[in-house]
Amino acid sequence: MTLYLVRRLVTMLLTLLALSVVVFVVIQLPPGDFITSYIARLSGSGETIDQAVIDTLRERYQMDAPILAQYWAWLKGMLHGEFGYSFEMKLPVAQIFSERIGISLAVELLAVVVMWAVAIPIGIYSAVRQYSIGDYFATVIGFFGLAVPNFLFALVLMYICYVWFGVTITGLFSPEYMNAKWSLDRFLDFVQHVWAPVLVIATAGTAQLVRVLRANLLDELNKPYVLTARAKGLEKRKVIMRYPVRVAMNPLVSTIGWVLPTVISSSFVTAIVLNLPTLSPILLRALLSQDMYLAGALILFMGVLTMIGTLISDLLLAWIDPRIRLGMVGAN
Amino acid sequence: MSTSPEQPVLQVRKLSVDFPHKDGAFHAIESLNFDLLPGKTTCFVGESGSGKSVTARAIMNIVDPAIITQGSVTIIDRESQNSLELTSLDTDSEEIRAVRGARIAMIFQEPMSSLSPVHTIGQQIVEAILLHQDVNETEARKRAIEALKAVHIHSPERAVDRYPFEYSGGMRQRAMIAMAIACEPDILIADEPTTALDVTTQAEILLLIRELQRKRGMSVMFITHDMGVVAEIADDVAVMLNGRIVEHGPVDQIFHAPKHPYTRKLIDASLGLEQAAARPVPPRPDKPLIQIDDIRLQFGGHKSWFSKTVYGAVVALESVSLSLWPGEILGIVGESGSGKTSLGRVLMGRYKPVSGSAIYTDRQGRERDLTQAASFRDKQVYREIRMIFQDPYSSLNPRMTVEQIIAEPLRINGLASGNELRERVANLLERVGLSASMMERYPHAFSGGQRQRIGIARAIALEPRVIIADESTSALDGSVRAQILDLLLDLRDELGLSIIFIAHDIGVVRYLCDRVAVMHRGRVVETGLAHQVCDAPVDSYTQRLISAVPRPDPRQRGLRSA
């Protein structure tokens, strides 16, 4: 097992290095750099900028150095925990991160927990009572949840809450707690706000999980080992939970790998519509304004999250399925 | 024993099961009456779809989505004579669950899929023990190990923590049996428990069941379609046809004085293979079609960094030499794992052997070495050597019509198109005994035998010279199997084919093949004319293999308790 982990970690490091090259190239791809788009924006709004300032900026960020040197400078900074400076937001990248990462994680993880908590019982019910009224109901609601875009749902929810209940559901905090320190009151305020984005983000995911679990479980329910377990004298409920459900969970567990990176990448539009102080709108802004350090750090961070997520889901899969565990290279 | 041996432990009266359907119901079994006696084995025979398995499930009262429409299943306690009627109980009630596994236990055909893949053997046996016996987990584990010991599993203390996929087929079936007998049931229902096993393993499992039955006085209900197995183990036989028992009686009477024409048909079909006359030896041209020389094949293992030696490899084939002559049917027999399928795959270029050669002489008289990838590059070999597979269900794409399936090889090779293609497909279908009007249908609309015919039509579409048939009839029932074998014989004569027939069923090989090669642990241990090898084997392994085949005559029982 240790050997397996070491192997995986080494592979992860190498992958990360390769990813950093790709990220860097992608950031360099569009014509111009941050300075040129910065100047363009300023002159667009009628301001002028002193050539001396531009030159200082160019020099400080080595904009005119060869590509390799720029890459090296960037990477070296990363290794020292120096993520650079966001021109766009005029803040160190690290500070933007630390302000938003906790909230991002909280919202996404809550959404995932809700997704699983809702999807698993419904999925099991749908499969065990296939073609019952409840199954049809879940199917219809599920397709509805899949088909309605998240941002539209968010807009409708905002409208309903405002017009019918007089509540605004944008943001995650009331204005008075926006910049306050964490306290019990701030936490309660957070809880009062967080349900809306969690609900919006979780609907589509829930619908998808229900469909996947239902399909998997339907396959497993007819397997002979289910009959064996019933022939042992086990209660039908227990048979289903202990045997086919356990096997049908495998594909769900492998989706955990994709959950972590969604902390940054998912629900752009939802986050913008609901004005959430999470990382995903920042990524969008950074990309649009060629804010190299911020975008690069975010994308690289996403890569790290994907890899960690995949590792976690692989380990979980190995834990719940002996066929995978015993087949893993270097596991024994 | 306190009770007289003739007192039944299970009485089934007027039992009927229906599968509800949009238009009416399908009667799976109708009005069955039979008794199971302690210490006796009752065999249920019949072809697939005759209702044998449904009967077994109805006794356990697990038939959903079907329903038991009428009749009774009464289990009688051997000590107290208390009886309990099962069909009227709720299918998930406590009373019925106390019977399942404890008083009636069941084992199934596919030991792999009948055991949970994600739990250890021990966990699954312990679960059954904890359900019915008032013991703690440590004690249950001890009993599970004892049960594994009782079914002769090697070092049960370690085997108990293994997963089913770490067991061989025979061991899995033993583990299934261990689980079934762990709670000492009065009745053991065995649903085709040896059908998926090769003959030697089958013989071991049959012996094991008999040993346990004698030791514990169990009543065994044994479902099978193999008349040889019936003759070997049955005390009583019930012959089922279309959901009814058409004949029921002591085994000797069923085999030697059958009353119902269907019983006679079943016995004749099994004897037909058994008593086929020796085939005339085809004239041998001067050059074999395929000459296999000294092939060695190995799997896995890792190469050392410093030398070419390979460590930890599994040797699949070891110095195999064989020849296939034009126009002959060559049988390759052996247990599972003997390397017969690997040999077939070497000839199709799927596996590359470490050493040796397989020279094939193509239509133009050029010699090609099938162990070299270059020989397959112009696809001519693929046109001339075709395969028929074992499982007629999974070897046909369910989303293609029969026409598309059969036309595919013709289309890929650009041999026909449009109306001409359709016509050729129609001809092929008729040639294998199907109707051309079936072209539009999808594979699921066909029975197993018909599907295998479709597979054969696909194989002969390119007018091949060699067909490799890998266990092509082992998934089929007796009479259907005989038809497919006759079809292969006809096609051989009509098209001048050579066939390599890979099988574990000695009876089939004896009937179909001209020559036989017997394989054991990757080596060819004996080759010769089919009748010589089957009737007078020389090699000791072949002798063991042949003697393990159950004869369809209860007066010639061959199984000896070891």
HADDOCK unambig.tbl for C-alpha pairs under 7 A between the chains (distance, minus, plus):
assign (segid A and resid 223 and name CA) (segid B and resid 113 and name CA) 6.76 0.50 0.50
assign (segid A and resid 224 and name CA) (segid B and resid 113 and name CA) 5.77 0.50 0.50
assign (segid A and resid 224 and name CA) (segid B and resid 114 and name CA) 4.62 0.50 0.50
assign (segid A and resid 225 and name CA) (segid B and resid 113 and name CA) 5.90 0.50 0.50
assign (segid A and resid 225 and name CA) (segid B and resid 114 and name CA) 3.89 0.50 0.50
assign (segid A and resid 225 and name CA) (segid B and resid 115 and name CA) 4.92 0.50 0.50
assign (segid A and resid 225 and name CA) (segid B and resid 116 and name CA) 5.52 0.50 0.50
assign (segid A and resid 228 and name CA) (segid B and resid 114 and name CA) 6.11 0.50 0.50
assign (segid A and resid 231 and name CA) (segid B and resid 100 and name CA) 5.40 0.50 0.50
assign (segid A and resid 231 and name CA) (segid B and resid 101 and name CA) 5.79 0.50 0.50
assign (segid A and resid 231 and name CA) (segid B and resid 105 and name CA) 6.74 0.50 0.50
assign (segid A and resid 231 and name CA) (segid B and resid 106 and name CA) 6.55 0.50 0.50
assign (segid A and resid 232 and name CA) (segid B and resid 100 and name CA) 5.49 0.50 0.50
assign (segid A and resid 232 and name CA) (segid B and resid 101 and name CA) 4.03 0.50 0.50
assign (segid A and resid 232 and name CA) (segid B and resid 105 and name CA) 6.97 0.50 0.50
assign (segid A and resid 232 and name CA) (segid B and resid 128 and name CA) 5.78 0.50 0.50
assign (segid A and resid 233 and name CA) (segid B and resid 97 and name CA) 4.24 0.50 0.50
assign (segid A and resid 233 and name CA) (segid B and resid 98 and name CA) 6.26 0.50 0.50
assign (segid A and resid 233 and name CA) (segid B and resid 100 and name CA) 4.53 0.50 0.50
assign (segid A and resid 233 and name CA) (segid B and resid 101 and name CA) 5.39 0.50 0.50
assign (segid A and resid 234 and name CA) (segid B and resid 97 and name CA) 6.57 0.50 0.50
assign (segid A and resid 235 and name CA) (segid B and resid 92 and name CA) 6.35 0.50 0.50
assign (segid A and resid 236 and name CA) (segid B and resid 92 and name CA) 6.47 0.50 0.50
assign (segid A and resid 243 and name CA) (segid B and resid 116 and name CA) 6.78 0.50 0.50
assign (segid A and resid 321 and name CA) (segid B and resid 118 and name CA) 5.54 0.50 0.50
assign (segid A and resid 322 and name CA) (segid B and resid 118 and name CA) 5.83 0.50 0.50
